[in-house]
Amino acid sequence: MKELTELRSIVDKYGENPEYILEALHDIQSRYRHVPEPALDIIAERMKVKKSRVFSLVSFYKALSFEPQGEKNIRVCMGTACHLKGASQVKEEIEAVLDVAAGETTADGRYSLHEVNCVGACSMAPVVIIGDSYEGQATRDRVRTLLDNDGSEEESR
């Protein structure tokens, strides 16, 4: 019941204008680390859109998820430049250290690991983003240091 009240409060900030569906979804994702099922009904009802429209947005955008995400998201760029400079090996090391596969969340809920197509930082390849921190020239050897520092070793390399 408390969750429904809180979800309605988040959605009510945006009124009935369906142009703000994504903003409402991002706020919900930030609060709950996922988009709970009841949020779809609340947004659809309040903004007078079909539930399927809300569902499709959550399904489409990588920043949104129906499954609970970790406290920090780790995104490994798998774009061409990053791939050529060893992003796959960096991702494999992160998977080994955290004992989690890409697309999953660690058992303690601390991290979620994702592969992304491109982060637009090709000159820093390969790139790993931990939370909001971009880590360039990431290597297999630096993975433990990056994770120990939660990506705060440096803003970028």
C-alpha positions as CSV (number, residue, x, y, z in Angstrom):
1,M,0.0,0.0,0.0
2,K,2.8,2.4,0.9
3,E,4.5,1.6,-2.4
4,L,1.3,2.5,-4.4
5,T,1.0,5.8,-2.6
6,E,4.7,6.6,-3.3
7,L,4.4,5.6,-6.9
8,R,1.3,7.8,-7.4
9,S,3.2,10.7,-5.7
10,I,6.1,10.3,-8.2
11,V,3.8,10.2,-11.2
12,D,1.5,13.0,-10.0
13,K,4.5,15.4,-10.2
14,Y,4.2,15.2,-14.0
15,G,0.4,15.6,-14.2
16,E,-1.5,14.2,-17.1
17,N,0.9,15.1,-19.9
18,P,2.1,11.9,-21.6
19,E,5.3,13.8,-22.8
20,Y,6.6,13.2,-19.3
21,I,6.2,9.4,-19.2
22,L,10.0,8.9,-19.5
23,E,10.7,11.4,-16.7
24,A,8.3,9.6,-14.4
25,L,9.8,6.2,-15.3
26,H,13.3,7.5,-14.6
27,D,12.3,8.8,-11.2
28,I,10.7,5.5,-10.4
29,Q,13.8,3.6,-11.6
30,S,16.0,5.8,-9.4
31,R,13.8,5.3,-6.3
32,Y,13.2,1.5,-6.6
33,R,16.2,0.5,-8.8
34,H,13.6,-1.0,-11.2
35,V,10.1,-0.2,-12.4
36,P,7.6,-2.2,-10.4
37,E,4.6,-3.6,-12.2
38,P,2.0,-1.4,-10.5
39,A,3.8,1.7,-11.9
40,L,2.7,0.8,-15.4
41,D,-1.0,0.9,-14.4
42,I,-0.5,4.1,-12.4
43,I,1.2,5.9,-15.3
44,A,-1.2,4.6,-17.9
45,E,-4.2,5.8,-15.9
46,R,-2.8,9.2,-14.8
47,M,-1.4,10.1,-18.3
48,K,-4.3,8.5,-20.2
49,V,-2.2,6.2,-22.4
50,K,-2.3,2.5,-23.0
51,K,-0.3,0.3,-20.5
52,S,1.4,-1.3,-23.5
53,R,3.0,2.1,-24.4
54,V,4.5,2.4,-20.9
55,F,5.6,-1.3,-21.1
56,S,7.3,-0.7,-24.4
57,L,9.3,2.3,-23.0
58,V,10.6,0.2,-20.1
59,S,11.4,-2.6,-22.4
60,F,13.2,-0.4,-25.0
61,Y,15.4,1.8,-22.8
62,K,18.5,0.2,-21.1
63,A,18.3,2.7,-18.3
64,L,15.0,1.2,-17.3
65,S,14.4,-2.3,-16.0
66,F,11.6,-4.5,-14.7
67,E,14.1,-6.4,-12.7
68,P,15.8,-4.8,-9.6
69,Q,19.2,-3.4,-10.4
70,G,22.3,-3.1,-8.2
71,E,23.2,0.0,-6.3
72,K,25.6,0.7,-9.0
73,N,25.4,-0.2,-12.7
74,I,28.5,-1.2,-14.5
75,R,28.3,-0.7,-18.2
76,V,31.0,-2.2,-20.5
77,C,31.2,-0.6,-23.9
78,M,31.2,-3.2,-26.6
79,G,31.3,-0.8,-29.6
80,T,33.8,-1.4,-32.4
81,A,36.7,0.7,-30.9
82,C,36.2,-0.8,-27.4
83,H,35.8,-4.3,-28.8
84,L,39.0,-4.0,-30.8
85,K,40.9,-2.8,-27.7
86,G,39.9,-5.7,-25.5
87,A,36.5,-4.9,-24.0
88,S,35.5,-8.5,-24.1
89,Q,38.4,-9.5,-21.8
90,V,37.6,-6.7,-19.4
91,K,33.9,-7.8,-19.3
92,E,35.0,-11.4,-18.7
93,E,37.2,-10.3,-15.8
94,I,34.4,-8.3,-14.2
95,E,32.1,-11.3,-14.6
96,A,34.8,-13.5,-12.9
97,V,35.5,-11.1,-10.0
98,L,31.8,-10.4,-9.3
99,D,30.6,-13.9,-10.1
100,V,27.9,-12.5,-12.3
101,A,27.1,-12.6,-16.0
102,A,26.3,-9.5,-18.1
103,G,22.6,-8.7,-17.7
104,E,22.6,-9.9,-14.0
105,T,22.9,-8.4,-10.6
106,T,25.3,-9.6,-7.9
107,A,23.8,-11.6,-5.0
108,D,24.4,-8.8,-2.6
109,G,22.6,-6.3,-4.8
110,R,25.6,-4.0,-5.0
111,Y,26.3,-4.2,-8.8
112,S,24.4,-4.9,-12.1
113,L,26.6,-5.6,-15.1
114,H,25.5,-4.6,-18.6
115,E,27.0,-4.7,-22.1
116,V,26.2,-1.5,-24.0
117,N,26.7,-0.9,-27.7
118,C,28.5,2.4,-27.6
119,V,29.1,5.2,-25.0
120,G,30.6,7.7,-27.5
121,A,34.1,7.8,-26.0
122,C,36.0,5.9,-28.6
123,S,39.2,7.8,-27.9
124,M,39.2,6.3,-24.4
125,A,38.6,2.7,-25.5
126,P,37.9,0.3,-23.9
127,V,35.5,2.1,-21.6
128,V,33.8,0.9,-18.5
129,I,31.2,3.1,-16.7
130,I,30.7,2.4,-13.0
131,G,27.8,4.5,-11.7
132,D,28.5,7.8,-13.4
133,S,32.2,7.5,-13.6
134,Y,33.8,6.8,-17.0
135,E,37.0,4.7,-16.9
136,G,39.0,4.8,-20.1
137,Q,41.7,2.4,-21.3
138,A,40.3,-0.2,-19.0
139,T,42.3,-3.4,-18.7
140,R,41.8,-6.8,-17.2
141,D,44.5,-5.9,-14.7
142,R,42.7,-2.8,-13.5
143,V,39.3,-4.4,-13.0
144,R,39.8,-5.2,-9.2
145,T,41.1,-1.6,-8.6
146,L,38.2,-0.1,-10.4
147,L,35.7,-2.2,-8.4
148,D,37.4,-1.6,-5.1
149,N,37.1,2.1,-5.7
150,D,33.6,1.9,-7.2
151,G,34.9,3.6,-10.3
152,S,36.2,6.6,-8.3
153,E,39.9,6.0,-9.0
154,E,39.8,8.8,-11.5
155,E,37.0,10.5,-13.5
156,S,38.6,9.2,-16.7
157,R,41.9,7.9,-18.0
